Amino acid sequence: MVPTLRHGDALIVRRGARVRTGDIVVARFRSRPGLLVVKRAIRRQDDGWWLQGDNEFVQDDSRAYGVADVIGRVAFRYYPSPGRLR
């Protein structure tokens, strides 16, 4: 699966918005609090969320770092990177 977002895409994020399975979110992993990530929410777990990236070959998500605390839900991408304007 091709990643939904690419480097350089700008996002509008709703802080504190209700998160549902399948939403793209901004979060911090409990095991790496200095790392801010944008991932897909898979399921609620241990008062947080299990997150996975859309690129199945890159495992820099909950498979490596565990449960994350969601900061906000991505509402939409409003400025695509130049390579996606085609």
C-alpha positions as a Markdown table, in Angstrom:
| # | Residue | x | y | z |
|---|---|---|---|---|
| 1 | Met | 0.0 | 0.0 | 0.0 |
| 2 | Val | 1.3 | 3.4 | -0.9 |
| 3 | Pro | 1.6 | 5.8 | 2.1 |
| 4 | Thr | -1.4 | 8.2 | 2.3 |
| 5 | Leu | 0.8 | 11.2 | 3.3 |
| 6 | Arg | 4.2 | 12.2 | 2.0 |
| 7 | His | 7.0 | 14.4 | 3.3 |
| 8 | Gly | 6.0 | 18.0 | 2.8 |
| 9 | Asp | 2.3 | 17.6 | 3.0 |
| 10 | Ala | 0.6 | 20.1 | 5.3 |
| 11 | Leu | -2.2 | 19.0 | 7.6 |
| 12 | Ile | -5.0 | 20.5 | 9.6 |
| 13 | Val | -5.3 | 18.7 | 12.9 |
| 14 | Arg | -8.2 | 18.8 | 15.4 |
| 15 | Arg | -6.7 | 18.6 | 18.9 |
| 16 | Gly | -8.8 | 16.5 | 21.2 |
| 17 | Ala | -11.1 | 15.4 | 18.5 |
| 18 | Arg | -12.8 | 12.0 | 18.9 |
| 19 | Val | -10.7 | 9.2 | 17.3 |
| 20 | Arg | -12.1 | 6.2 | 15.5 |
| 21 | Thr | -10.4 | 3.1 | 14.1 |
| 22 | Gly | -8.9 | 4.0 | 10.7 |
| 23 | Asp | -8.4 | 7.7 | 11.4 |
| 24 | Ile | -5.1 | 9.3 | 10.7 |
| 25 | Val | -3.8 | 10.9 | 13.9 |
| 26 | Val | -0.9 | 12.9 | 15.4 |
| 27 | Ala | 0.5 | 11.2 | 18.5 |
| 28 | Arg | 3.4 | 10.5 | 20.8 |
| 29 | Phe | 4.6 | 7.0 | 21.7 |
| 30 | Arg | 4.8 | 6.4 | 25.4 |
| 31 | Ser | 8.2 | 4.8 | 25.0 |
| 32 | Arg | 9.5 | 7.7 | 22.8 |
| 33 | Pro | 7.8 | 10.9 | 24.1 |
| 34 | Gly | 10.1 | 13.2 | 22.1 |
| 35 | Leu | 8.9 | 11.7 | 18.8 |
| 36 | Leu | 5.8 | 13.3 | 17.2 |
| 37 | Val | 4.3 | 11.0 | 14.6 |
| 38 | Val | 1.4 | 10.9 | 12.1 |
| 39 | Lys | 0.0 | 7.3 | 11.9 |
| 40 | Arg | -3.3 | 5.5 | 11.4 |
| 41 | Ala | -5.2 | 4.5 | 14.6 |
| 42 | Ile | -5.8 | 0.7 | 14.6 |
| 43 | Arg | -7.4 | 0.0 | 17.9 |
| 44 | Arg | -7.7 | 1.3 | 21.5 |
| 45 | Gln | -5.3 | -0.4 | 23.9 |
| 46 | Asp | -4.2 | 0.3 | 27.5 |
| 47 | Asp | -5.9 | 3.8 | 27.6 |
| 48 | Gly | -4.1 | 4.7 | 24.4 |
| 49 | Trp | -4.0 | 3.7 | 20.8 |
| 50 | Trp | -2.2 | 1.1 | 18.7 |
| 51 | Leu | -0.9 | 2.9 | 15.7 |
| 52 | Gln | 0.4 | 1.7 | 12.3 |
| 53 | Gly | 1.8 | 3.4 | 9.3 |
| 54 | Asp | 0.3 | 2.7 | 5.8 |
| 55 | Asn | 3.7 | 1.5 | 4.5 |
| 56 | Glu | 3.7 | -2.1 | 5.6 |
| 57 | Phe | 7.5 | -2.5 | 5.0 |
| 58 | Val | 8.4 | 0.3 | 7.5 |
| 59 | Gln | 7.7 | -0.7 | 11.1 |
| 60 | Asp | 8.3 | 2.6 | 13.0 |
| 61 | Asp | 5.0 | 2.4 | 14.7 |
| 62 | Ser | 3.3 | 0.5 | 17.6 |
| 63 | Arg | 4.9 | -2.7 | 16.4 |
| 64 | Ala | 8.2 | -1.2 | 17.5 |
| 65 | Tyr | 7.3 | 1.4 | 20.2 |
| 66 | Gly | 4.0 | 0.2 | 21.7 |
| 67 | Val | 0.9 | 2.2 | 22.6 |
| 68 | Ala | 0.7 | 5.9 | 21.8 |
| 69 | Asp | -1.2 | 8.9 | 23.2 |
| 70 | Val | -3.2 | 10.7 | 20.5 |
| 71 | Ile | -2.9 | 14.5 | 20.4 |
| 72 | Gly | -5.3 | 15.1 | 17.6 |
| 73 | Arg | -7.1 | 13.7 | 14.5 |
| 74 | Val | -6.0 | 14.8 | 11.0 |
| 75 | Ala | -9.0 | 16.6 | 9.4 |
| 76 | Phe | -7.4 | 17.0 | 6.0 |
| 77 | Arg | -4.3 | 17.6 | 3.9 |
| 78 | Tyr | -4.6 | 21.0 | 2.4 |
| 79 | Tyr | -1.3 | 21.5 | 0.5 |
| 80 | Pro | 0.2 | 18.5 | -1.3 |
| 81 | Ser | 3.9 | 18.2 | -1.8 |
| 82 | Pro | 5.0 | 19.4 | -5.4 |
| 83 | Gly | 5.4 | 15.8 | -6.6 |
| 84 | Arg | 1.7 | 15.1 | -6.0 |
| 85 | Leu | 0.3 | 18.0 | -8.0 |
| 86 | Arg | 0.1 | 16.0 | -11.2 |
